[in-house]
Amino acid sequence: MTPNIDCKEVSRLLSAGMDNTMPVAERARLRHHLVLCDACRNVNDQFDLLRRAIRQIGRNEPPPQ
Ligand SMILES: [Zn+2]
């Protein structure tokens, strides 16, 4: 059995924005943890909002010269 990912690892991956670039198996473990863990789900929601806001800003501004 694969060891479960812990809260520390989850927040590290989320804060590094790794959840979109890491292997599918790793992401599945992270998603599974988020389903079970309220605290990490909250953290994930915060980062989701942040990333969406950043993308929004990036879209409205001209690209850097
Ligand atoms: Zn957790």
N, CA, C, O and the ligand as a Tripos MOL2 file, in Angstrom:
@<TRIPOS>MOLECULE
protein
  261   259    66     0     0
PROTEIN
NO_CHARGES

@<TRIPOS>ATOM
      1 N           0.8290   -1.2110    0.0000 N.3       1 MET1
      2 CA          0.0000    0.0000    0.0000 C.3       1 MET1
      3 C           0.8560    1.2500    0.0000 C.2       1 MET1
      4 O           1.8750    1.3060    0.6880 O.2       1 MET1
      5 N           0.4630    2.2310   -0.7470 N.am      2 THR2
      6 CA          1.1950    3.4940   -0.7560 C.3       2 THR2
      7 C           0.9350    4.2440    0.5410 C.2       2 THR2
      8 O          -0.2100    4.3500    0.9800 O.2       2 THR2
      9 N           1.9880    4.7650    1.1560 N.am      3 PRO3
     10 CA          1.7820    5.5460    2.3790 C.3       3 PRO3
     11 C           0.9770    6.8010    2.0660 C.2       3 PRO3
     12 O           1.1300    7.4140    1.0090 O.2       3 PRO3
     13 N           0.1320    7.1600    2.9950 N.am      4 ASN4
     14 CA         -0.6580    8.3650    2.7700 C.3       4 ASN4
     15 C           0.1940    9.6110    2.8860 C.2       4 ASN4
     16 O           1.1120    9.6930    3.7020 O.2       4 ASN4
     17 N          -0.1240   10.5460    2.0730 N.am      5 ILE5
     18 CA          0.5170   11.8460    2.0760 C.3       5 ILE5
     19 C           0.0100   12.5850    3.3320 C.2       5 ILE5
     20 O          -1.1690   12.4860    3.6700 O.2       5 ILE5
     21 N           0.8870   13.3160    4.0140 N.am      6 ASP6
     22 CA          0.4230   14.0030    5.2240 C.3       6 ASP6
     23 C           0.1540   15.4890    4.9690 C.2       6 ASP6
     24 O           0.4720   16.0200    3.9050 O.2       6 ASP6
     25 N          -0.4360   16.1410    5.9670 N.am      7 CYS7
     26 CA         -0.8640   17.5360    5.8110 C.3       7 CYS7
     27 C           0.2930   18.4490    5.4410 C.2       7 CYS7
     28 O           0.1410   19.3790    4.6480 O.2       7 CYS7
     29 N           1.4510   18.1710    6.0260 N.am      8 LYS8
     30 CA          2.6180   19.0080    5.7650 C.3       8 LYS8
     31 C           3.0010   18.9360    4.2940 C.2       8 LYS8
     32 O           3.2730   19.9480    3.6480 O.2       8 LYS8
     33 N           3.0150   17.7080    3.7860 N.am      9 GLU9
     34 CA          3.3640   17.4840    2.3860 C.3       9 GLU9
     35 C           2.3140   18.1240    1.4650 C.2       9 GLU9
     36 O           2.6580   18.7120    0.4390 O.2       9 GLU9
     37 N           1.0610   18.0070    1.8320 N.am     10 VAL10
     38 CA         -0.0080   18.5850    1.0210 C.3      10 VAL10
     39 C           0.1610   20.0940    0.9170 C.2      10 VAL10
     40 O           0.0840   20.6560   -0.1760 O.2      10 VAL10
     41 N           0.3910   20.7510    2.0500 N.am     11 SER11
     42 CA          0.5020   22.2090    1.9950 C.3      11 SER11
     43 C           1.7690   22.6310    1.2600 C.2      11 SER11
     44 O           1.7970   23.6750    0.6090 O.2      11 SER11
     45 N           2.8090   21.8220    1.3650 N.am     12 ARG12
     46 CA          4.0400   22.1270    0.6310 C.3      12 ARG12
     47 C           3.7760   22.0640   -0.8800 C.2      12 ARG12
     48 O           4.1660   22.9640   -1.6240 O.2      12 ARG12
     49 N           3.1200   21.0090   -1.3160 N.am     13 LEU13
     50 CA          2.8240   20.8420   -2.7410 C.3      13 LEU13
     51 C           1.8890   21.9270   -3.2450 C.2      13 LEU13
     52 O           2.0710   22.4480   -4.3460 O.2      13 LEU13
     53 N           0.8890   22.2700   -2.4430 N.am     14 LEU14
     54 CA         -0.0710   23.2840   -2.8520 C.3      14 LEU14
     55 C           0.6010   24.6510   -2.9570 C.2      14 LEU14
     56 O           0.3730   25.3900   -3.9140 O.2      14 LEU14
     57 N           1.4270   24.9810   -1.9700 N.am     15 SER15
     58 CA          2.0480   26.3010   -1.9650 C.3      15 SER15
     59 C           3.0670   26.4350   -3.0890 C.2      15 SER15
     60 O           3.3370   27.5370   -3.5640 O.2      15 SER15
     61 N           3.6320   25.3010   -3.5120 N.am     16 ALA16
     62 CA          4.5820   25.3400   -4.6190 C.3      16 ALA16
     63 C           3.8640   25.3020   -5.9640 C.2      16 ALA16
     64 O           4.5050   25.3770   -7.0120 O.2      16 ALA16
     65 N           2.5250   25.1860   -5.9370 N.am     17 GLY17
     66 CA          1.7640   25.1060   -7.1760 C.3      17 GLY17
     67 C           2.0590   23.8310   -7.9420 C.2      17 GLY17
     68 O           1.9510   23.7760   -9.1670 O.2      17 GLY17
     69 N           2.4410   22.7900   -7.1740 N.am     18 MET18
     70 CA          2.8790   21.5380   -7.7870 C.3      18 MET18
     71 C           1.7350   20.6440   -8.2370 C.2      18 MET18
     72 O           1.9390   19.7030   -9.0040 O.2      18 MET18
     73 N           0.5240   20.9400   -7.7560 N.am     19 ASP19
     74 CA         -0.5490   19.9820   -7.9930 C.3      19 ASP19
     75 C          -0.9470   19.8750   -9.4610 C.2      19 ASP19
     76 O          -1.6540   18.9420   -9.8440 O.2      19 ASP19
     77 N          -0.5010   20.8190  -10.2820 N.am     20 ASN20
     78 CA         -0.8170   20.7280  -11.7080 C.3      20 ASN20
     79 C           0.2960   20.0860  -12.5200 C.2      20 ASN20
     80 O           0.0950   19.7020  -13.6720 O.2      20 ASN20
     81 N           1.4690   19.9730  -11.9120 N.am     21 THR21
     82 CA          2.6120   19.4870  -12.6750 C.3      21 THR21
     83 C           3.1030   18.1290  -12.1960 C.2      21 THR21
     84 O           3.9100   17.4900  -12.8720 O.2      21 THR21
     85 N           2.6310   17.6820  -11.0470 N.am     22 MET22
     86 CA          3.1580   16.4310  -10.5310 C.3      22 MET22
     87 C           2.4990   15.2250  -11.1880 C.2      22 MET22
     88 O           1.4340   15.3380  -11.7950 O.2      22 MET22
     89 N           3.1520   14.0580  -11.0580 N.am     23 PRO23
     90 CA          2.6230   12.8400  -11.6760 C.3      23 PRO23
     91 C           1.1900   12.5540  -11.2290 C.2      23 PRO23
     92 O           0.7820   12.9220  -10.1280 O.2      23 PRO23
     93 N           0.4470   11.9000  -12.0930 N.am     24 VAL24
     94 CA         -0.9680   11.6300  -11.8420 C.3      24 VAL24
     95 C          -1.1670   10.8540  -10.5410 C.2      24 VAL24
     96 O          -2.1000   11.1310   -9.7880 O.2      24 VAL24
     97 N          -0.3010    9.8940  -10.2800 N.am     25 ALA25
     98 CA         -0.4350    9.0760   -9.0730 C.3      25 ALA25
     99 C          -0.3030    9.9430   -7.8210 C.2      25 ALA25
    100 O          -1.0460    9.7810   -6.8530 O.2      25 ALA25
    101 N           0.6640   10.8730   -7.8620 N.am     26 GLU26
    102 CA          0.8650   11.7960   -6.7450 C.3      26 GLU26
    103 C          -0.3500   12.7010   -6.5690 C.2      26 GLU26
    104 O          -0.8110   12.9460   -5.4540 O.2      26 GLU26
    105 N          -0.8460   13.1820   -7.6820 N.am     27 ARG27
    106 CA         -1.9940   14.0750   -7.6330 C.3      27 ARG27
    107 C          -3.2120   13.3490   -7.0670 C.2      27 ARG27
    108 O          -3.9980   13.9300   -6.3180 O.2      27 ARG27
    109 N          -3.3610   12.0920   -7.4270 N.am     28 ALA28
    110 CA         -4.4800   11.3010   -6.9260 C.3      28 ALA28
    111 C          -4.4070   11.1740   -5.4040 C.2      28 ALA28
    112 O          -5.4240   11.2410   -4.7140 O.2      28 ALA28
    113 N          -3.1950   10.9900   -4.8960 N.am     29 ARG29
    114 CA         -3.0210   10.9020   -3.4410 C.3      29 ARG29
    115 C          -3.3600   12.2250   -2.7750 C.2      29 ARG29
    116 O          -3.9850   12.2640   -1.7150 O.2      29 ARG29
    117 N          -2.9360   13.3100   -3.4170 N.am     30 LEU30
    118 CA         -3.2370   14.6360   -2.8790 C.3      30 LEU30
    119 C          -4.7430   14.8750   -2.8730 C.2      30 LEU30
    120 O          -5.3010   15.3390   -1.8780 O.2      30 LEU30
    121 N          -5.3970   14.5580   -3.9850 N.am     31 ARG31
    122 CA         -6.8540   14.7420   -4.0790 C.3      31 ARG31
    123 C          -7.5590   13.9090   -3.0220 C.2      31 ARG31
    124 O          -8.5150   14.3580   -2.3890 O.2      31 ARG31
    125 N          -7.0680   12.6800   -2.8430 N.am     32 HIS32
    126 CA         -7.6610   11.7840   -1.8650 C.3      32 HIS32
    127 C          -7.5390   12.3820   -0.4590 C.2      32 HIS32
    128 O          -8.4760   12.3290    0.3370 O.2      32 HIS32
    129 N          -6.3840   12.9430   -0.1780 N.am     33 HIS33
    130 CA         -6.1800   13.5720    1.1280 C.3      33 HIS33
    131 C          -7.1400   14.7490    1.2970 C.2      33 HIS33
    132 O          -7.7010   14.9480    2.3750 O.2      33 HIS33
    133 N          -7.3250   15.5170    0.2450 N.am     34 LEU34
    134 CA         -8.2000   16.6870    0.3190 C.3      34 LEU34
    135 C          -9.6390   16.2830    0.6150 C.2      34 LEU34
    136 O         -10.3680   17.0000    1.3000 O.2      34 LEU34
    137 N         -10.0390   15.1250    0.0880 N.am     35 VAL35
    138 CA        -11.3980   14.6450    0.3390 C.3      35 VAL35
    139 C         -11.5840   14.3320    1.8260 C.2      35 VAL35
    140 O         -12.6520   14.5520    2.3980 O.2      35 VAL35
    141 N         -10.5110   13.8100    2.4360 N.am     36 LEU36
    142 CA        -10.6120   13.3510    3.8190 C.3      36 LEU36
    143 C         -10.3040   14.4290    4.8470 C.2      36 LEU36
    144 O         -10.7120   14.3230    6.0040 O.2      36 LEU36
    145 N          -9.5850   15.4650    4.4300 N.am     37 CYS37
    146 CA         -9.0320   16.4030    5.3990 C.3      37 CYS37
    147 C          -9.6000   17.8140    5.1860 C.2      37 CYS37
    148 O          -9.3010   18.4630    4.1830 O.2      37 CYS37
    149 N         -10.4080   18.2740    6.1230 N.am     38 ASP38
    150 CA        -11.0300   19.6020    6.0220 C.3      38 ASP38
    151 C          -9.9970   20.7120    5.9700 C.2      38 ASP38
    152 O         -10.1200   21.6510    5.1840 O.2      38 ASP38
    153 N          -8.9810   20.6000    6.8060 N.am     39 ALA39
    154 CA         -7.9690   21.6600    6.9020 C.3      39 ALA39
    155 C          -7.2740   21.8620    5.5620 C.2      39 ALA39
    156 O          -7.1140   22.9900    5.0960 O.2      39 ALA39
    157 N          -6.8630   20.7570    4.9500 N.am     40 CYS40
    158 CA         -6.1480   20.8750    3.6740 C.3      40 CYS40
    159 C          -7.0820   21.2930    2.5450 C.2      40 CYS40
    160 O          -6.6620   21.9410    1.5870 O.2      40 CYS40
    161 N          -8.3460   20.9180    2.6680 N.am     41 ARG41
    162 CA         -9.3130   21.3520    1.6600 C.3      41 ARG41
    163 C          -9.4500   22.8770    1.7040 C.2      41 ARG41
    164 O          -9.5440   23.5320    0.6650 O.2      41 ARG41
    165 N          -9.4590   23.4240    2.9030 N.am     42 ASN42
    166 CA         -9.5020   24.8810    3.0500 C.3      42 ASN42
    167 C          -8.2740   25.5360    2.4470 C.2      42 ASN42
    168 O          -8.3720   26.5350    1.7350 O.2      42 ASN42
    169 N          -7.1200   24.9610    2.7410 N.am     43 VAL43
    170 CA         -5.8760   25.4950    2.1880 C.3      43 VAL43
    171 C          -5.9340   25.4590    0.6670 C.2      43 VAL43
    172 O          -5.5660   26.4240   -0.0030 O.2      43 VAL43
    173 N          -6.4000   24.3360    0.1320 N.am     44 ASN44
    174 CA         -6.4920   24.1820   -1.3160 C.3      44 ASN44
    175 C          -7.4430   25.2180   -1.9210 C.2      44 ASN44
    176 O          -7.1600   25.7850   -2.9760 O.2      44 ASN44
    177 N          -8.5560   25.4580   -1.2560 N.am     45 ASP45
    178 CA         -9.5100   26.4660   -1.7310 C.3      45 ASP45
    179 C          -8.8580   27.8390   -1.8000 C.2      45 ASP45
    180 O          -9.0420   28.5790   -2.7670 O.2      45 ASP45
    181 N          -8.0920   28.1710   -0.7610 N.am     46 GLN46
    182 CA         -7.4150   29.4630   -0.7290 C.3      46 GLN46
    183 C          -6.4520   29.5960   -1.9040 C.2      46 GLN46
    184 O          -6.4290   30.6200   -2.5880 O.2      46 GLN46
    185 N          -5.6560   28.5500   -2.1300 N.am     47 PHE47
    186 CA         -4.6990   28.6010   -3.2260 C.3      47 PHE47
    187 C          -5.3970   28.6430   -4.5710 C.2      47 PHE47
    188 O          -4.9230   29.2950   -5.5010 O.2      47 PHE47
    189 N          -6.5270   27.9480   -4.6780 N.am     48 ASP48
    190 CA         -7.3140   27.9720   -5.9100 C.3      48 ASP48
    191 C          -7.7630   29.3900   -6.2310 C.2      48 ASP48
    192 O          -7.6220   29.8600   -7.3600 O.2      48 ASP48
    193 N          -8.3020   30.0590   -5.2310 N.am     49 LEU49
    194 CA         -8.7690   31.4340   -5.4010 C.3      49 LEU49
    195 C          -7.6180   32.3360   -5.8180 C.2      49 LEU49
    196 O          -7.7340   33.1680   -6.7180 O.2      49 LEU49
    197 N          -6.5020   32.1360   -5.1230 N.am     50 LEU50
    198 CA         -5.3110   32.9440   -5.3790 C.3      50 LEU50
    199 C          -4.8440   32.7650   -6.8190 C.2      50 LEU50
    200 O          -4.5710   33.7320   -7.5310 O.2      50 LEU50
    201 N          -4.7590   31.4950   -7.2300 N.am     51 ARG51
    202 CA         -4.2860   31.2110   -8.5920 C.3      51 ARG51
    203 C          -5.2370   31.7920   -9.6290 C.2      51 ARG51
    204 O          -4.8080   32.3300  -10.6500 O.2      51 ARG51
    205 N          -6.5360   31.6770   -9.3520 N.am     52 ARG52
    206 CA         -7.5120   32.2170  -10.2850 C.3      52 ARG52
    207 C          -7.3660   33.7400  -10.3820 C.2      52 ARG52
    208 O          -7.4280   34.3130  -11.4700 O.2      52 ARG52
    209 N          -7.1720   34.3810   -9.2320 N.am     53 ALA53
    210 CA         -7.0080   35.8340   -9.1990 C.3      53 ALA53
    211 C          -5.7610   36.2480   -9.9780 C.2      53 ALA53
    212 O          -5.7760   37.2220  -10.7290 O.2      53 ALA53
    213 N          -4.6890   35.4950   -9.7850 N.am     54 ILE54
    214 CA         -3.4400   35.8070  -10.4720 C.3      54 ILE54
    215 C          -3.5990   35.6540  -11.9810 C.2      54 ILE54
    216 O          -3.1310   36.4900  -12.7540 O.2      54 ILE54
    217 N          -4.2650   34.5760  -12.3900 N.am     55 ARG55
    218 CA         -4.5020   34.3860  -13.8290 C.3      55 ARG55
    219 C          -5.3350   35.5230  -14.4040 C.2      55 ARG55
    220 O          -5.0870   35.9950  -15.5140 O.2      55 ARG55
    221 N          -6.3240   35.9520  -13.6320 N.am     56 GLN56
    222 CA         -7.1940   37.0360  -14.0580 C.3      56 GLN56
    223 C          -6.3960   38.3130  -14.2840 C.2      56 GLN56
    224 O          -6.5550   38.9880  -15.3020 O.2      56 GLN56
    225 N          -5.5460   38.6300  -13.3330 N.am     57 ILE57
    226 CA         -4.6990   39.8130  -13.4260 C.3      57 ILE57
    227 C          -3.7910   39.7090  -14.6450 C.2      57 ILE57
    228 O          -3.6460   40.6660  -15.4060 O.2      57 ILE57
    229 N          -3.1800   38.5360  -14.8240 N.am     58 GLY58
    230 CA         -2.2670   38.3190  -15.9340 C.3      58 GLY58
    231 C          -2.9470   38.5500  -17.2690 C.2      58 GLY58
    232 O          -2.3270   39.0370  -18.2150 O.2      58 GLY58
    233 N          -4.2260   38.2000  -17.3430 N.am     59 ARG59
    234 CA         -4.9470   38.3220  -18.6040 C.3      59 ARG59
    235 C          -5.2360   39.7880  -18.9450 C.2      59 ARG59
    236 O          -5.2600   40.1750  -20.1130 O.2      59 ARG59
    237 N          -5.4570   40.6020  -17.8840 N.am     60 ASN60
    238 CA         -5.8550   41.9890  -18.1060 C.3      60 ASN60
    239 C          -4.6780   42.9260  -18.3100 C.2      60 ASN60
    240 O          -4.8560   44.0890  -18.6730 O.2      60 ASN60
    241 N          -3.4930   42.4270  -18.0790 N.am     61 GLU61
    242 CA         -2.3330   43.2960  -18.2290 C.3      61 GLU61
    243 C          -1.5510   42.9370  -19.4960 C.2      61 GLU61
    244 O          -1.4770   41.7680  -19.8740 O.2      61 GLU61
    245 N          -0.9770   43.9330  -20.1370 N.am     62 PRO62
    246 CA         -0.1540   43.6590  -21.3240 C.3      62 PRO62
    247 C           1.0580   42.8280  -20.9380 C.2      62 PRO62
    248 O           1.5570   42.9690  -19.8210 O.2      62 PRO62
    249 N           1.5420   41.9790  -21.8100 N.am     63 PRO63
    250 CA          2.7300   41.1620  -21.4830 C.3      63 PRO63
    251 C           3.9420   42.0540  -21.2540 C.2      63 PRO63
    252 O           4.0490   43.1180  -21.8640 O.2      63 PRO63
    253 N           4.8500   41.6410  -20.3890 N.am     64 PRO64
    254 CA          6.0450   42.4640  -20.1060 C.3      64 PRO64
    255 C           6.8970   42.5950  -21.3540 C.2      64 PRO64
    256 O           7.0010   41.6570  -22.1440 O.2      64 PRO64
    257 N           7.4900   43.7260  -21.5270 N.am     65 GLN65
    258 CA          8.3380   43.9730  -22.7160 C.3      65 GLN65
    259 C           9.6980   43.3030  -22.5740 C.2      65 GLN65
    260 O          10.5330   43.4050  -23.4730 O.2      65 GLN65
    261 ZN         -4.5180   17.3910    5.6810 Zn       66 ZN66
@<TRIPOS>BOND
     1     1     2 1
     2     2     3 1
     3     3     4 2
     4     3     5 am
     5     5     6 1
     6     6     7 1
     7     7     8 2
     8     7     9 am
     9     9    10 1
    10    10    11 1
    11    11    12 2
    12    11    13 am
    13    13    14 1
    14    14    15 1
    15    15    16 2
    16    15    17 am
    17    17    18 1
    18    18    19 1
    19    19    20 2
    20    19    21 am
    21    21    22 1
    22    22    23 1
    23    23    24 2
    24    23    25 am
    25    25    26 1
    26    26    27 1
    27    27    28 2
    28    27    29 am
    29    29    30 1
    30    30    31 1
    31    31    32 2
    32    31    33 am
    33    33    34 1
    34    34    35 1
    35    35    36 2
    36    35    37 am
    37    37    38 1
    38    38    39 1
    39    39    40 2
    40    39    41 am
    41    41    42 1
    42    42    43 1
    43    43    44 2
    44    43    45 am
    45    45    46 1
    46    46    47 1
    47    47    48 2
    48    47    49 am
    49    49    50 1
    50    50    51 1
    51    51    52 2
    52    51    53 am
    53    53    54 1
    54    54    55 1
    55    55    56 2
    56    55    57 am
    57    57    58 1
    58    58    59 1
    59    59    60 2
    60    59    61 am
    61    61    62 1
    62    62    63 1
    63    63    64 2
    64    63    65 am
    65    65    66 1
    66    66    67 1
    67    67    68 2
    68    67    69 am
    69    69    70 1
    70    70    71 1
    71    71    72 2
    72    71    73 am
    73    73    74 1
    74    74    75 1
    75    75    76 2
    76    75    77 am
    77    77    78 1
    78    78    79 1
    79    79    80 2
    80    79    81 am
    81    81    82 1
    82    82    83 1
    83    83    84 2
    84    83    85 am
    85    85    86 1
    86    86    87 1
    87    87    88 2
    88    87    89 am
    89    89    90 1
    90    90    91 1
    91    91    92 2
    92    91    93 am
    93    93    94 1
    94    94    95 1
    95    95    96 2
    96    95    97 am
    97    97    98 1
    98    98    99 1
    99    99   100 2
   100    99   101 am
   101   101   102 1
   102   102   103 1
   103   103   104 2
   104   103   105 am
   105   105   106 1
   106   106   107 1
   107   107   108 2
   108   107   109 am
   109   109   110 1
   110   110   111 1
   111   111   112 2
   112   111   113 am
   113   113   114 1
   114   114   115 1
   115   115   116 2
   116   115   117 am
   117   117   118 1
   118   118   119 1
   119   119   120 2
   120   119   121 am
   121   121   122 1
   122   122   123 1
   123   123   124 2
   124   123   125 am
   125   125   126 1
   126   126   127 1
   127   127   128 2
   128   127   129 am
   129   129   130 1
   130   130   131 1
   131   131   132 2
   132   131   133 am
   133   133   134 1
   134   134   135 1
   135   135   136 2
   136   135   137 am
   137   137   138 1
   138   138   139 1
   139   139   140 2
   140   139   141 am
   141   141   142 1
   142   142   143 1
   143   143   144 2
   144   143   145 am
   145   145   146 1
   146   146   147 1
   147   147   148 2
   148   147   149 am
   149   149   150 1
   150   150   151 1
   151   151   152 2
   152   151   153 am
   153   153   154 1
   154   154   155 1
   155   155   156 2
   156   155   157 am
   157   157   158 1
   158   158   159 1
   159   159   160 2
   160   159   161 am
   161   161   162 1
   162   162   163 1
   163   163   164 2
   164   163   165 am
   165   165   166 1
   166   166   167 1
   167   167   168 2
   168   167   169 am
   169   169   170 1
   170   170   171 1
   171   171   172 2
   172   171   173 am
   173   173   174 1
   174   174   175 1
   175   175   176 2
   176   175   177 am
   177   177   178 1
   178   178   179 1
   179   179   180 2
   180   179   181 am
   181   181   182 1
   182   182   183 1
   183   183   184 2
   184   183   185 am
   185   185   186 1
   186   186   187 1
   187   187   188 2
   188   187   189 am
   189   189   190 1
   190   190   191 1
   191   191   192 2
   192   191   193 am
   193   193   194 1
   194   194   195 1
   195   195   196 2
   196   195   197 am
   197   197   198 1
   198   198   199 1
   199   199   200 2
   200   199   201 am
   201   201   202 1
   202   202   203 1
   203   203   204 2
   204   203   205 am
   205   205   206 1
   206   206   207 1
   207   207   208 2
   208   207   209 am
   209   209   210 1
   210   210   211 1
   211   211   212 2
   212   211   213 am
   213   213   214 1
   214   214   215 1
   215   215   216 2
   216   215   217 am
   217   217   218 1
   218   218   219 1
   219   219   220 2
   220   219   221 am
   221   221   222 1
   222   222   223 1
   223   223   224 2
   224   223   225 am
   225   225   226 1
   226   226   227 1
   227   227   228 2
   228   227   229 am
   229   229   230 1
   230   230   231 1
   231   231   232 2
   232   231   233 am
   233   233   234 1
   234   234   235 1
   235   235   236 2
   236   235   237 am
   237   237   238 1
   238   238   239 1
   239   239   240 2
   240   239   241 am
   241   241   242 1
   242   242   243 1
   243   243   244 2
   244   243   245 am
   245   245   246 1
   246   246   247 1
   247   247   248 2
   248   247   249 am
   249   249   250 1
   250   250   251 1
   251   251   252 2
   252   251   253 am
   253   253   254 1
   254   254   255 1
   255   255   256 2
   256   255   257 am
   257   257   258 1
   258   258   259 1
   259   259   260 2
@<TRIPOS>SUBSTRUCTURE
     1 MET1         2 RESIDUE 1 A MET
     2 THR2         6 RESIDUE 1 A THR
     3 PRO3        10 RESIDUE 1 A PRO
     4 ASN4        14 RESIDUE 1 A ASN
     5 ILE5        18 RESIDUE 1 A ILE
     6 ASP6        22 RESIDUE 1 A ASP
     7 CYS7        26 RESIDUE 1 A CYS
     8 LYS8        30 RESIDUE 1 A LYS
     9 GLU9        34 RESIDUE 1 A GLU
    10 VAL10       38 RESIDUE 1 A VAL
    11 SER11       42 RESIDUE 1 A SER
    12 ARG12       46 RESIDUE 1 A ARG
    13 LEU13       50 RESIDUE 1 A LEU
    14 LEU14       54 RESIDUE 1 A LEU
    15 SER15       58 RESIDUE 1 A SER
    16 ALA16       62 RESIDUE 1 A ALA
    17 GLY17       66 RESIDUE 1 A GLY
    18 MET18       70 RESIDUE 1 A MET
    19 ASP19       74 RESIDUE 1 A ASP
    20 ASN20       78 RESIDUE 1 A ASN
    21 THR21       82 RESIDUE 1 A THR
    22 MET22       86 RESIDUE 1 A MET
    23 PRO23       90 RESIDUE 1 A PRO
    24 VAL24       94 RESIDUE 1 A VAL
    25 ALA25       98 RESIDUE 1 A ALA
    26 GLU26      102 RESIDUE 1 A GLU
    27 ARG27      106 RESIDUE 1 A ARG
    28 ALA28      110 RESIDUE 1 A ALA
    29 ARG29      114 RESIDUE 1 A ARG
    30 LEU30      118 RESIDUE 1 A LEU
    31 ARG31      122 RESIDUE 1 A ARG
    32 HIS32      126 RESIDUE 1 A HIS
    33 HIS33      130 RESIDUE 1 A HIS
    34 LEU34      134 RESIDUE 1 A LEU
    35 VAL35      138 RESIDUE 1 A VAL
    36 LEU36      142 RESIDUE 1 A LEU
    37 CYS37      146 RESIDUE 1 A CYS
    38 ASP38      150 RESIDUE 1 A ASP
    39 ALA39      154 RESIDUE 1 A ALA
    40 CYS40      158 RESIDUE 1 A CYS
    41 ARG41      162 RESIDUE 1 A ARG
    42 ASN42      166 RESIDUE 1 A ASN
    43 VAL43      170 RESIDUE 1 A VAL
    44 ASN44      174 RESIDUE 1 A ASN
    45 ASP45      178 RESIDUE 1 A ASP
    46 GLN46      182 RESIDUE 1 A GLN
    47 PHE47      186 RESIDUE 1 A PHE
    48 ASP48      190 RESIDUE 1 A ASP
    49 LEU49      194 RESIDUE 1 A LEU
    50 LEU50      198 RESIDUE 1 A LEU
    51 ARG51      202 RESIDUE 1 A ARG
    52 ARG52      206 RESIDUE 1 A ARG
    53 ALA53      210 RESIDUE 1 A ALA
    54 ILE54      214 RESIDUE 1 A ILE
    55 ARG55      218 RESIDUE 1 A ARG
    56 GLN56      222 RESIDUE 1 A GLN
    57 ILE57      226 RESIDUE 1 A ILE
    58 GLY58      230 RESIDUE 1 A GLY
    59 ARG59      234 RESIDUE 1 A ARG
    60 ASN60      238 RESIDUE 1 A ASN
    61 GLU61      242 RESIDUE 1 A GLU
    62 PRO62      246 RESIDUE 1 A PRO
    63 PRO63      250 RESIDUE 1 A PRO
    64 PRO64      254 RESIDUE 1 A PRO
    65 GLN65      258 RESIDUE 1 A GLN
    66 ZN66       261 GROUP 0 **** ****
